[in-house]
Amino acid sequence: MLRHGLTDEQGDLIADLFASRKATGRPPRDRRQIMDAILWVLNIGVPWRDLPAEFGPWATAGDLFDKWNADGTLASA
């Protein structure tokens, strides 16, 4: 587990907030990993491009942050 990552209990609490993933196209990223990435960037205050590789592609995390912020997913968290 990452030092400031979500605990298993916290991950379980937010699991239902995210829309179901489509079965076509690329394999989807783990939503908990994306949330850890978003929280890390917001906590540290760095640009998305400085996201460590352990969080997955920075563009994916940044794009999902923008999408979830725009559609209200993060507001309900």
Distance bins in CASP14 RR format, pairs under 12 A and 6 or more apart:
PFRMAT RR
TARGET T0000
AUTHOR 0000-0000-0000
RMODE 2
METHOD distances of the structure
MODEL  1
1 7 1 0 0 1 0 0 0 0 0 0 0
1 8 0 0 0 0 1 0 0 0 0 0 0
1 9 0 0 0 0 0 1 0 0 0 0 0
1 10 0 0 0 0 0 1 0 0 0 0 0
1 11 0 0 0 0 0 1 0 0 0 0 0
1 32 0 0 0 0 0 1 0 0 0 0 0
1 33 0 0 0 0 0 1 0 0 0 0 0
1 36 0 0 0 0 1 0 0 0 0 0 0
1 54 0 0 0 0 0 1 0 0 0 0 0
2 32 0 0 0 0 0 1 0 0 0 0 0
2 33 0 0 0 0 1 0 0 0 0 0 0
2 35 0 0 0 0 0 1 0 0 0 0 0
2 36 1 0 1 0 0 0 0 0 0 0 0
2 37 0 0 0 0 1 0 0 0 0 0 0
2 39 0 0 0 0 1 0 0 0 0 0 0
2 40 1 0 0 1 0 0 0 0 0 0 0
2 43 0 0 0 0 0 1 0 0 0 0 0
2 52 0 0 0 0 1 0 0 0 0 0 0
2 54 1 0 0 1 0 0 0 0 0 0 0
2 55 0 0 0 0 1 0 0 0 0 0 0
3 36 0 0 0 0 0 1 0 0 0 0 0
3 39 0 0 0 0 0 1 0 0 0 0 0
3 40 0 0 0 0 1 0 0 0 0 0 0
3 43 0 0 0 0 0 1 0 0 0 0 0
3 44 0 0 0 0 0 1 0 0 0 0 0
3 52 0 0 0 0 0 1 0 0 0 0 0
3 54 0 0 0 0 0 1 0 0 0 0 0
4 10 0 0 0 0 0 1 0 0 0 0 0
4 35 0 0 0 0 0 1 0 0 0 0 0
4 36 1 0 0 1 0 0 0 0 0 0 0
4 37 0 0 0 0 0 1 0 0 0 0 0
4 38 0 0 0 0 0 1 0 0 0 0 0
4 39 1 0 0 1 0 0 0 0 0 0 0
4 40 1 0 0 1 0 0 0 0 0 0 0
4 41 0 0 0 0 0 1 0 0 0 0 0
4 42 0 0 0 0 0 1 0 0 0 0 0
4 43 1 0 0 1 0 0 0 0 0 0 0
4 44 0 0 0 0 1 0 0 0 0 0 0
4 52 0 0 0 0 0 1 0 0 0 0 0
4 55 0 0 0 0 0 1 0 0 0 0 0
5 11 0 0 0 0 1 0 0 0 0 0 0
5 32 0 0 0 0 1 0 0 0 0 0 0
5 33 0 0 0 0 1 0 0 0 0 0 0
5 34 0 0 0 0 0 1 0 0 0 0 0
5 35 0 0 0 0 1 0 0 0 0 0 0
5 36 1 0 1 0 0 0 0 0 0 0 0
5 37 0 0 0 0 1 0 0 0 0 0 0
5 38 0 0 0 0 0 1 0 0 0 0 0
5 39 1 0 0 1 0 0 0 0 0 0 0
5 40 1 0 0 1 0 0 0 0 0 0 0
5 43 0 0 0 0 1 0 0 0 0 0 0
5 54 0 0 0 0 0 1 0 0 0 0 0
5 55 0 0 0 0 1 0 0 0 0 0 0
6 12 0 0 0 0 1 0 0 0 0 0 0
6 13 0 0 0 0 1 0 0 0 0 0 0
6 14 1 0 0 1 0 0 0 0 0 0 0
6 15 0 0 0 0 0 1 0 0 0 0 0
6 30 0 0 0 0 0 1 0 0 0 0 0
6 31 0 0 0 0 0 1 0 0 0 0 0
6 32 1 0 1 0 0 0 0 0 0 0 0
6 33 0 0 0 0 1 0 0 0 0 0 0
6 34 0 0 0 0 0 1 0 0 0 0 0
6 35 1 0 0 1 0 0 0 0 0 0 0
6 36 1 0 1 0 0 0 0 0 0 0 0
6 37 0 0 0 0 0 1 0 0 0 0 0
6 38 0 0 0 0 0 1 0 0 0 0 0
6 39 1 0 0 1 0 0 0 0 0 0 0
6 40 0 0 0 0 0 1 0 0 0 0 0
6 77 0 0 0 0 0 1 0 0 0 0 0
7 13 0 0 0 0 1 0 0 0 0 0 0
7 14 0 0 0 0 0 1 0 0 0 0 0
7 32 0 0 0 0 0 1 0 0 0 0 0
7 35 0 0 0 0 0 1 0 0 0 0 0
7 36 0 0 0 0 0 1 0 0 0 0 0
7 39 0 0 0 0 0 1 0 0 0 0 0
8 14 0 0 0 0 0 1 0 0 0 0 0
8 15 0 0 0 0 0 1 0 0 0 0 0
8 32 0 0 0 0 1 0 0 0 0 0 0
9 15 0 0 0 0 0 1 0 0 0 0 0
9 32 0 0 0 0 0 1 0 0 0 0 0
10 17 0 0 0 0 0 1 0 0 0 0 0
10 32 0 0 0 0 1 0 0 0 0 0 0
10 35 0 0 0 0 1 0 0 0 0 0 0
10 36 0 0 0 0 0 1 0 0 0 0 0
10 39 0 0 0 0 1 0 0 0 0 0 0
10 77 0 0 0 0 0 1 0 0 0 0 0
11 17 0 0 0 0 1 0 0 0 0 0 0
11 18 0 0 0 0 0 1 0 0 0 0 0
11 30 0 0 0 0 0 1 0 0 0 0 0
11 31 0 0 0 0 1 0 0 0 0 0 0
11 32 1 0 1 0 0 0 0 0 0 0 0
11 33 0 0 0 0 0 1 0 0 0 0 0
11 34 0 0 0 0 0 1 0 0 0 0 0
11 35 1 0 0 1 0 0 0 0 0 0 0
11 36 0 0 0 0 1 0 0 0 0 0 0
11 39 0 0 0 0 0 1 0 0 0 0 0
11 77 0 0 0 0 0 1 0 0 0 0 0
12 31 0 0 0 0 0 1 0 0 0 0 0
12 32 0 0 0 0 1 0 0 0 0 0 0
13 32 0 0 0 0 0 1 0 0 0 0 0
13 35 0 0 0 0 0 1 0 0 0 0 0
13 76 0 0 0 0 0 1 0 0 0 0 0
13 77 0 0 0 0 1 0 0 0 0 0 0
14 31 0 0 0 0 1 0 0 0 0 0 0
14 32 0 0 0 0 1 0 0 0 0 0 0
14 34 0 0 0 0 0 1 0 0 0 0 0
14 35 1 0 0 1 0 0 0 0 0 0 0
14 36 0 0 0 0 0 1 0 0 0 0 0
14 38 0 0 0 0 0 1 0 0 0 0 0
14 39 0 0 0 0 0 1 0 0 0 0 0
14 68 0 0 0 0 0 1 0 0 0 0 0
14 73 0 0 0 0 1 0 0 0 0 0 0
14 74 0 0 0 0 1 0 0 0 0 0 0
14 76 0 0 0 0 1 0 0 0 0 0 0
14 77 1 0 1 0 0 0 0 0 0 0 0
15 30 0 0 0 0 0 1 0 0 0 0 0
15 31 1 0 0 1 0 0 0 0 0 0 0
15 32 1 0 0 1 0 0 0 0 0 0 0
15 35 0 0 0 0 1 0 0 0 0 0 0
15 77 0 0 0 0 0 1 0 0 0 0 0
16 31 0 0 0 0 0 1 0 0 0 0 0
16 73 0 0 0 0 0 1 0 0 0 0 0
16 76 0 0 0 0 0 1 0 0 0 0 0
16 77 0 0 0 0 0 1 0 0 0 0 0
17 31 0 0 0 0 1 0 0 0 0 0 0
17 32 0 0 0 0 0 1 0 0 0 0 0
17 34 0 0 0 0 0 1 0 0 0 0 0
17 35 0 0 0 0 1 0 0 0 0 0 0
17 68 0 0 0 0 1 0 0 0 0 0 0
17 71 0 0 0 0 0 1 0 0 0 0 0
17 72 0 0 0 0 1 0 0 0 0 0 0
17 73 1 0 1 0 0 0 0 0 0 0 0
17 74 0 0 0 0 1 0 0 0 0 0 0
17 75 0 0 0 0 0 1 0 0 0 0 0
17 76 1 0 0 1 0 0 0 0 0 0 0
17 77 1 0 1 0 0 0 0 0 0 0 0
18 28 0 0 0 0 1 0 0 0 0 0 0
18 29 0 0 0 0 0 1 0 0 0 0 0
18 30 0 0 0 0 0 1 0 0 0 0 0
18 31 1 0 1 0 0 0 0 0 0 0 0
18 32 0 0 0 0 1 0 0 0 0 0 0
18 34 0 0 0 0 1 0 0 0 0 0 0
18 35 0 0 0 0 1 0 0 0 0 0 0
18 38 0 0 0 0 0 1 0 0 0 0 0
18 64 0 0 0 0 1 0 0 0 0 0 0
18 67 0 0 0 0 0 1 0 0 0 0 0
18 68 1 0 0 1 0 0 0 0 0 0 0
18 71 0 0 0 0 0 1 0 0 0 0 0
18 72 0 0 0 0 0 1 0 0 0 0 0
18 73 1 0 0 1 0 0 0 0 0 0 0
18 74 0 0 0 0 0 1 0 0 0 0 0
18 76 0 0 0 0 0 1 0 0 0 0 0
18 77 0 0 0 0 1 0 0 0 0 0 0
19 28 0 0 0 0 0 1 0 0 0 0 0
19 31 0 0 0 0 1 0 0 0 0 0 0
19 64 0 0 0 0 0 1 0 0 0 0 0
19 67 0 0 0 0 1 0 0 0 0 0 0
19 68 0 0 0 0 1 0 0 0 0 0 0
19 71 0 0 0 0 1 0 0 0 0 0 0
19 72 0 0 0 0 0 1 0 0 0 0 0
19 73 1 0 0 1 0 0 0 0 0 0 0
19 76 0 0 0 0 0 1 0 0 0 0 0
20 28 0 0 0 0 1 0 0 0 0 0 0
20 31 0 0 0 0 0 1 0 0 0 0 0
21 27 0 0 0 0 1 0 0 0 0 0 0
21 28 1 0 1 0 0 0 0 0 0 0 0
21 29 0 0 0 0 1 0 0 0 0 0 0
21 30 0 0 0 0 0 1 0 0 0 0 0
21 31 0 0 0 0 1 0 0 0 0 0 0
21 34 0 0 0 0 0 1 0 0 0 0 0
21 64 0 0 0 0 0 1 0 0 0 0 0
22 28 1 0 0 1 0 0 0 0 0 0 0
26 57 0 0 0 0 0 1 0 0 0 0 0
26 60 0 0 0 0 1 0 0 0 0 0 0
27 60 0 0 0 0 0 1 0 0 0 0 0
28 34 0 0 0 0 1 0 0 0 0 0 0
28 60 0 0 0 0 1 0 0 0 0 0 0
28 64 0 0 0 0 0 1 0 0 0 0 0
29 35 0 0 0 0 0 1 0 0 0 0 0
29 36 0 0 0 0 0 1 0 0 0 0 0
29 37 0 0 0 0 1 0 0 0 0 0 0
29 38 0 0 0 0 0 1 0 0 0 0 0
29 55 0 0 0 0 1 0 0 0 0 0 0
29 56 1 0 0 1 0 0 0 0 0 0 0
29 57 1 0 0 1 0 0 0 0 0 0 0
29 58 0 0 0 0 0 1 0 0 0 0 0
29 59 0 0 0 0 0 1 0 0 0 0 0
29 60 1 0 1 0 0 0 0 0 0 0 0
29 61 0 0 0 0 1 0 0 0 0 0 0
29 62 0 0 0 0 0 1 0 0 0 0 0
29 63 0 0 0 0 0 1 0 0 0 0 0
29 64 1 0 0 1 0 0 0 0 0 0 0
30 36 0 0 0 0 1 0 0 0 0 0 0
30 37 0 0 0 0 0 1 0 0 0 0 0
30 54 0 0 0 0 0 1 0 0 0 0 0
30 55 0 0 0 0 0 1 0 0 0 0 0
30 56 0 0 0 0 1 0 0 0 0 0 0
30 60 0 0 0 0 0 1 0 0 0 0 0
30 61 0 0 0 0 0 1 0 0 0 0 0
30 64 0 0 0 0 0 1 0 0 0 0 0
31 37 0 0 0 0 0 1 0 0 0 0 0
31 38 0 0 0 0 0 1 0 0 0 0 0
31 60 0 0 0 0 0 1 0 0 0 0 0
31 61 0 0 0 0 0 1 0 0 0 0 0
31 64 0 0 0 0 1 0 0 0 0 0 0
31 65 0 0 0 0 0 1 0 0 0 0 0
31 68 0 0 0 0 1 0 0 0 0 0 0
31 73 0 0 0 0 0 1 0 0 0 0 0
31 77 0 0 0 0 0 1 0 0 0 0 0
32 38 0 0 0 0 0 1 0 0 0 0 0
32 39 0 0 0 0 0 1 0 0 0 0 0
32 55 0 0 0 0 0 1 0 0 0 0 0
32 61 0 0 0 0 0 1 0 0 0 0 0
33 39 0 0 0 0 0 1 0 0 0 0 0
33 40 0 0 0 0 0 1 0 0 0 0 0
33 51 0 0 0 0 0 1 0 0 0 0 0
33 52 0 0 0 0 0 1 0 0 0 0 0
33 53 0 0 0 0 0 1 0 0 0 0 0
33 54 0 0 0 0 1 0 0 0 0 0 0
33 55 1 0 0 1 0 0 0 0 0 0 0
33 56 1 0 0 1 0 0 0 0 0 0 0
33 57 0 0 0 0 0 1 0 0 0 0 0
33 60 0 0 0 0 1 0 0 0 0 0 0
33 61 0 0 0 0 1 0 0 0 0 0 0
33 64 0 0 0 0 0 1 0 0 0 0 0
34 40 0 0 0 0 0 1 0 0 0 0 0
34 41 0 0 0 0 0 1 0 0 0 0 0
34 48 0 0 0 0 0 1 0 0 0 0 0
34 51 0 0 0 0 0 1 0 0 0 0 0
34 55 1 0 0 1 0 0 0 0 0 0 0
34 56 0 0 0 0 1 0 0 0 0 0 0
34 57 0 0 0 0 1 0 0 0 0 0 0
34 58 0 0 0 0 0 1 0 0 0 0 0
34 59 0 0 0 0 0 1 0 0 0 0 0
34 60 1 0 0 1 0 0 0 0 0 0 0
34 61 1 0 1 0 0 0 0 0 0 0 0
34 62 0 0 0 0 1 0 0 0 0 0 0
34 63 0 0 0 0 1 0 0 0 0 0 0
34 64 1 0 1 0 0 0 0 0 0 0 0
34 65 0 0 0 0 1 0 0 0 0 0 0
34 66 0 0 0 0 0 1 0 0 0 0 0
34 67 0 0 0 0 0 1 0 0 0 0 0
34 68 0 0 0 0 1 0 0 0 0 0 0
34 73 0 0 0 0 0 1 0 0 0 0 0
34 74 0 0 0 0 0 1 0 0 0 0 0
35 41 0 0 0 0 0 1 0 0 0 0 0
35 42 0 0 0 0 0 1 0 0 0 0 0
35 55 0 0 0 0 1 0 0 0 0 0 0
35 61 0 0 0 0 1 0 0 0 0 0 0
35 62 0 0 0 0 0 1 0 0 0 0 0
35 64 0 0 0 0 1 0 0 0 0 0 0
35 65 0 0 0 0 1 0 0 0 0 0 0
35 68 0 0 0 0 1 0 0 0 0 0 0
35 73 0 0 0 0 0 1 0 0 0 0 0
35 74 0 0 0 0 1 0 0 0 0 0 0
35 77 0 0 0 0 1 0 0 0 0 0 0
36 42 0 0 0 0 0 1 0 0 0 0 0
36 43 0 0 0 0 0 1 0 0 0 0 0
36 51 0 0 0 0 0 1 0 0 0 0 0
36 52 0 0 0 0 0 1 0 0 0 0 0
36 54 0 0 0 0 1 0 0 0 0 0 0
36 55 1 0 0 1 0 0 0 0 0 0 0
36 56 0 0 0 0 1 0 0 0 0 0 0
36 61 0 0 0 0 1 0 0 0 0 0 0
36 65 0 0 0 0 0 1 0 0 0 0 0
37 43 0 0 0 0 0 1 0 0 0 0 0
37 44 0 0 0 0 0 1 0 0 0 0 0
37 46 0 0 0 0 0 1 0 0 0 0 0
37 48 0 0 0 0 1 0 0 0 0 0 0
37 50 0 0 0 0 0 1 0 0 0 0 0
37 51 1 0 1 0 0 0 0 0 0 0 0
37 52 0 0 0 0 1 0 0 0 0 0 0
37 53 0 0 0 0 0 1 0 0 0 0 0
37 54 0 0 0 0 1 0 0 0 0 0 0
37 55 1 1 0 0 0 0 0 0 0 0 0
37 56 1 0 0 1 0 0 0 0 0 0 0
37 57 0 0 0 0 1 0 0 0 0 0 0
37 58 1 0 0 1 0 0 0 0 0 0 0
37 59 0 0 0 0 0 1 0 0 0 0 0
37 60 0 0 0 0 1 0 0 0 0 0 0
37 61 1 1 0 0 0 0 0 0 0 0 0
37 62 1 0 0 1 0 0 0 0 0 0 0
37 63 0 0 0 0 0 1 0 0 0 0 0
37 64 0 0 0 0 1 0 0 0 0 0 0
37 65 0 0 0 0 1 0 0 0 0 0 0
38 44 0 0 0 0 0 1 0 0 0 0 0
38 45 0 0 0 0 0 1 0 0 0 0 0
38 48 0 0 0 0 1 0 0 0 0 0 0
38 51 0 0 0 0 1 0 0 0 0 0 0
38 55 0 0 0 0 1 0 0 0 0 0 0
38 56 0 0 0 0 0 1 0 0 0 0 0
38 58 0 0 0 0 0 1 0 0 0 0 0
38 60 0 0 0 0 0 1 0 0 0 0 0
38 61 1 0 0 1 0 0 0 0 0 0 0
38 62 1 0 0 1 0 0 0 0 0 0 0
38 63 0 0 0 0 0 1 0 0 0 0 0
38 64 1 0 0 1 0 0 0 0 0 0 0
38 65 1 0 1 0 0 0 0 0 0 0 0
38 66 0 0 0 0 0 1 0 0 0 0 0
38 67 0 0 0 0 0 1 0 0 0 0 0
38 68 0 0 0 0 1 0 0 0 0 0 0
38 69 0 0 0 0 1 0 0 0 0 0 0
38 73 0 0 0 0 0 1 0 0 0 0 0
38 74 0 0 0 0 1 0 0 0 0 0 0
38 77 0 0 0 0 0 1 0 0 0 0 0
39 45 0 0 0 0 0 1 0 0 0 0 0
39 51 0 0 0 0 0 1 0 0 0 0 0
39 55 0 0 0 0 1 0 0 0 0 0 0
39 61 0 0 0 0 0 1 0 0 0 0 0
39 65 0 0 0 0 0 1 0 0 0 0 0
39 74 0 0 0 0 0 1 0 0 0 0 0
39 77 0 0 0 0 0 1 0 0 0 0 0
40 46 0 0 0 0 1 0 0 0 0 0 0
40 48 0 0 0 0 0 1 0 0 0 0 0
40 50 0 0 0 0 1 0 0 0 0 0 0
40 51 1 0 0 1 0 0 0 0 0 0 0
40 52 1 0 0 1 0 0 0 0 0 0 0
40 54 0 0 0 0 1 0 0 0 0 0 0
40 55 1 0 0 1 0 0 0 0 0 0 0
40 56 0 0 0 0 0 1 0 0 0 0 0
40 58 0 0 0 0 0 1 0 0 0 0 0
40 61 0 0 0 0 1 0 0 0 0 0 0
40 62 0 0 0 0 0 1 0 0 0 0 0
40 65 0 0 0 0 0 1 0 0 0 0 0
41 47 0 0 0 0 1 0 0 0 0 0 0
41 48 1 0 0 1 0 0 0 0 0 0 0
41 49 0 0 0 0 0 1 0 0 0 0 0
41 50 0 0 0 0 1 0 0 0 0 0 0
41 51 1 0 0 1 0 0 0 0 0 0 0
41 52 0 0 0 0 0 1 0 0 0 0 0
41 55 0 0 0 0 1 0 0 0 0 0 0
41 58 0 0 0 0 1 0 0 0 0 0 0
41 61 1 0 0 1 0 0 0 0 0 0 0
41 62 1 0 0 1 0 0 0 0 0 0 0
41 64 0 0 0 0 0 1 0 0 0 0 0
41 65 1 0 0 1 0 0 0 0 0 0 0
42 48 0 0 0 0 0 1 0 0 0 0 0
42 51 0 0 0 0 0 1 0 0 0 0 0
42 61 0 0 0 0 0 1 0 0 0 0 0
42 62 0 0 0 0 0 1 0 0 0 0 0
42 65 0 0 0 0 1 0 0 0 0 0 0
42 69 0 0 0 0 0 1 0 0 0 0 0
42 74 0 0 0 0 0 1 0 0 0 0 0
43 51 0 0 0 0 0 1 0 0 0 0 0
44 50 0 0 0 0 1 0 0 0 0 0 0
44 51 0 0 0 0 1 0 0 0 0 0 0
44 52 0 0 0 0 1 0 0 0 0 0 0
44 55 0 0 0 0 0 1 0 0 0 0 0
45 51 0 0 0 0 0 1 0 0 0 0 0
46 52 0 0 0 0 1 0 0 0 0 0 0
46 55 0 0 0 0 0 1 0 0 0 0 0
46 58 0 0 0 0 1 0 0 0 0 0 0
46 61 0 0 0 0 0 1 0 0 0 0 0
47 58 0 0 0 0 1 0 0 0 0 0 0
47 59 0 0 0 0 0 1 0 0 0 0 0
47 61 0 0 0 0 0 1 0 0 0 0 0
47 62 0 0 0 0 0 1 0 0 0 0 0
48 55 0 0 0 0 0 1 0 0 0 0 0
48 56 0 0 0 0 0 1 0 0 0 0 0
48 57 0 0 0 0 1 0 0 0 0 0 0
48 58 1 0 1 0 0 0 0 0 0 0 0
48 59 1 0 0 1 0 0 0 0 0 0 0
48 60 0 0 0 0 1 0 0 0 0 0 0
48 61 1 0 0 1 0 0 0 0 0 0 0
48 62 1 0 1 0 0 0 0 0 0 0 0
48 63 0 0 0 0 1 0 0 0 0 0 0
48 64 0 0 0 0 0 1 0 0 0 0 0
48 65 0 0 0 0 1 0 0 0 0 0 0
48 66 0 0 0 0 1 0 0 0 0 0 0
49 55 0 0 0 0 0 1 0 0 0 0 0
49 57 0 0 0 0 0 1 0 0 0 0 0
49 58 1 0 1 0 0 0 0 0 0 0 0
49 59 0 0 0 0 1 0 0 0 0 0 0
49 61 0 0 0 0 0 1 0 0 0 0 0
49 62 0 0 0 0 1 0 0 0 0 0 0
50 58 1 0 0 1 0 0 0 0 0 0 0
50 61 0 0 0 0 0 1 0 0 0 0 0
50 62 0 0 0 0 0 1 0 0 0 0 0
51 57 0 0 0 0 1 0 0 0 0 0 0
51 58 1 0 1 0 0 0 0 0 0 0 0
51 59 0 0 0 0 1 0 0 0 0 0 0
51 60 0 0 0 0 1 0 0 0 0 0 0
51 61 1 0 0 1 0 0 0 0 0 0 0
51 62 0 0 0 0 1 0 0 0 0 0 0
51 65 0 0 0 0 0 1 0 0 0 0 0
52 58 0 0 0 0 1 0 0 0 0 0 0
52 61 0 0 0 0 0 1 0 0 0 0 0
53 61 0 0 0 0 0 1 0 0 0 0 0
54 61 0 0 0 0 0 1 0 0 0 0 0
55 61 1 0 0 1 0 0 0 0 0 0 0
55 62 0 0 0 0 0 1 0 0 0 0 0
55 64 0 0 0 0 0 1 0 0 0 0 0
55 65 0 0 0 0 0 1 0 0 0 0 0
56 62 0 0 0 0 0 1 0 0 0 0 0
56 64 0 0 0 0 0 1 0 0 0 0 0
57 63 0 0 0 0 1 0 0 0 0 0 0
57 64 0 0 0 0 0 1 0 0 0 0 0
58 64 0 0 0 0 0 1 0 0 0 0 0
58 65 0 0 0 0 0 1 0 0 0 0 0
59 65 0 0 0 0 0 1 0 0 0 0 0
59 66 0 0 0 0 0 1 0 0 0 0 0
60 66 0 0 0 0 0 1 0 0 0 0 0
60 67 0 0 0 0 0 1 0 0 0 0 0
61 67 0 0 0 0 0 1 0 0 0 0 0
61 68 0 0 0 0 0 1 0 0 0 0 0
62 68 0 0 0 0 1 0 0 0 0 0 0
62 69 0 0 0 0 1 0 0 0 0 0 0
62 70 0 0 0 0 0 1 0 0 0 0 0
62 74 0 0 0 0 0 1 0 0 0 0 0
63 69 0 0 0 0 0 1 0 0 0 0 0
63 70 0 0 0 0 0 1 0 0 0 0 0
64 70 0 0 0 0 0 1 0 0 0 0 0
64 71 0 0 0 0 0 1 0 0 0 0 0
64 73 0 0 0 0 1 0 0 0 0 0 0
64 74 0 0 0 0 1 0 0 0 0 0 0
65 71 0 0 0 0 0 1 0 0 0 0 0
65 72 0 0 0 0 0 1 0 0 0 0 0
65 73 0 0 0 0 1 0 0 0 0 0 0
65 74 1 0 0 1 0 0 0 0 0 0 0
65 77 0 0 0 0 0 1 0 0 0 0 0
66 72 0 0 0 0 0 1 0 0 0 0 0
66 73 0 0 0 0 0 1 0 0 0 0 0
66 74 0 0 0 0 0 1 0 0 0 0 0
67 73 1 0 0 1 0 0 0 0 0 0 0
67 74 0 0 0 0 1 0 0 0 0 0 0
68 74 1 0 1 0 0 0 0 0 0 0 0
68 75 0 0 0 0 1 0 0 0 0 0 0
68 76 0 0 0 0 1 0 0 0 0 0 0
68 77 0 0 0 0 1 0 0 0 0 0 0
69 75 1 0 0 1 0 0 0 0 0 0 0
69 76 0 0 0 0 0 1 0 0 0 0 0
69 77 0 0 0 0 0 1 0 0 0 0 0
END
